[in-house]
Amino acid sequence: MTTAAHRYDAVVARYFEAWNAEGAQARAKAVADVWTADGSYTDPLADAAGHEAISAMIGAVREQFPGFEFRLTGAVDGHHDTARFSWELVNAAGGTPSGGGSAPVAGSDVITLTKDSRIRAVYGFLDRVPAGA
């Protein structure tokens, strides 16, 4: 693995730590660790900027899907200060989608990084969302 590839993998691992953190305090710490103070997250359903807003948005998603966690699907691909990867929401107890079917939510994200490997912006694309979301 190249140093650049390791950089992207490490940032994405920290990103998932933020999404999967249990509780507001742990989530706020994880968000502050991986995002810049003025960092942002944007997808078709959400637009948040700054640690507090990003933490709140993640908390709202976690409340909507209790007992689930986000996991990487496939490899992280990156160049320069940009990376992309795909993910899905799975049952935390079994690591599989609820009922063994498709994950209720899945998508791909593109992230831009600072030189010190913190997230400046996330651009999310949702491939699958529950009806009514």
C-alpha positions in Angstrom: 0.0 0.0 0.0 1.4 3.4 -0.9 1.7 6.2 1.6 -1.1 8.1 -0.2 -3.4 5.1 -0.2 -2.8 4.7 3.5 -3.6 8.4 4.1 -7.0 8.0 2.4 -7.8 4.7 4.2 -6.9 6.3 7.6 -9.1 9.3 7.0 -12.0 7.2 5.9 -11.6 5.0 9.0 -11.8 8.1 11.2 -14.9 9.3 9.2 -16.7 6.0 10.0 -15.7 6.3 13.6 -17.6 9.6 13.7 -20.7 8.1 12.0 -20.7 5.1 14.3 -19.8 6.8 17.6 -22.2 6.0 20.4 -23.5 9.0 22.2 -23.3 12.8 21.6 -20.0 13.3 23.4 -18.2 10.6 21.6 -19.7 11.7 18.3 -18.6 15.3 18.9 -15.1 14.2 19.7 -14.9 12.0 16.6 -16.3 14.8 14.4 -13.8 17.3 15.7 -11.0 14.8 15.2 -11.6 14.2 11.5 -13.3 17.4 10.2 -11.8 20.9 10.0 -13.7 23.5 12.2 -15.4 24.9 9.1 -15.8 21.5 7.4 -19.0 20.5 5.7 -21.2 17.6 4.8 -23.7 17.7 1.9 -26.0 15.1 0.4 -29.4 15.2 -1.2 -31.1 15.1 2.2 -28.7 17.1 4.4 -26.4 20.1 4.4 -24.3 20.8 7.5 -21.3 23.0 8.2 -19.2 23.1 11.3 -18.6 20.5 14.0 -21.8 21.2 15.9 -24.1 20.9 12.9 -22.3 17.8 11.5 -22.6 16.1 14.9 -26.3 16.9 15.1 -26.9 15.7 11.6 -25.1 12.4 12.3 -27.1 12.1 15.6 -30.4 12.5 13.8 -29.4 9.8 11.3 -28.4 7.4 14.1 -31.7 8.1 15.9 -33.6 7.2 12.7 -31.7 3.9 12.4 -31.0 2.6 15.9 -28.9 -0.6 16.1 -27.3 0.1 12.7 -23.8 1.2 11.7 -22.1 2.5 8.6 -19.5 0.3 6.9 -17.2 0.7 3.9 -17.9 -1.4 0.9 -15.0 -1.8 -1.5 -11.8 0.1 -1.6 -11.1 3.8 -1.0 -9.8 5.5 -4.1 -8.0 8.8 -4.0 -5.6 11.2 -5.5 -4.2 14.6 -4.5 -6.5 15.8 -1.7 -9.6 14.0 -2.8 -11.0 10.5 -2.1 -14.1 8.5 -2.9 -15.6 5.4 -1.4 -18.9 3.5 -1.1 -20.7 2.5 2.1 -23.8 0.9 3.4 -25.9 0.9 6.6 -25.9 -2.5 8.3 -27.3 -4.1 11.4 -24.6 -3.6 14.1 -25.3 -6.9 15.8 -24.8 -9.1 12.7 -22.9 -6.9 10.3 -25.6 -7.6 7.7 -28.6 -5.6 6.4 -31.7 -6.1 8.5 -33.5 -9.4 7.5 -30.5 -10.4 5.3 -31.8 -8.2 2.4 -30.3 -5.0 1.0 -29.0 -2.4 3.3 -31.7 0.2 3.9 -29.3 3.0 3.0 -26.3 2.9 0.7 -24.3 5.4 -1.2 -20.9 6.9 -2.1 -19.0 9.9 -0.8 -16.4 12.1 -2.2 -14.2 13.9 0.4 -11.7 16.7 0.1 -8.9 16.9 2.6 -6.5 19.4 4.0 -2.7 18.8 3.9 -2.9 17.5 7.5 -5.5 14.9 6.5 -8.6 16.4 7.9 -11.9 16.5 6.0 -12.7 19.9 4.5 -15.9 18.8 2.7 -18.0 15.6 2.1 -20.2 15.3 -0.9 -22.6 12.4 -0.5 -24.5 10.5 -3.1 -27.4 8.2 -2.0 -27.9 5.1 -4.0 -30.6 3.6 -1.8 -32.8 5.3 0.8 -36.0 4.1 2.5 -39.3 5.2 1.1 -40.4 8.5 2.6 -36.9 9.6 3.6 
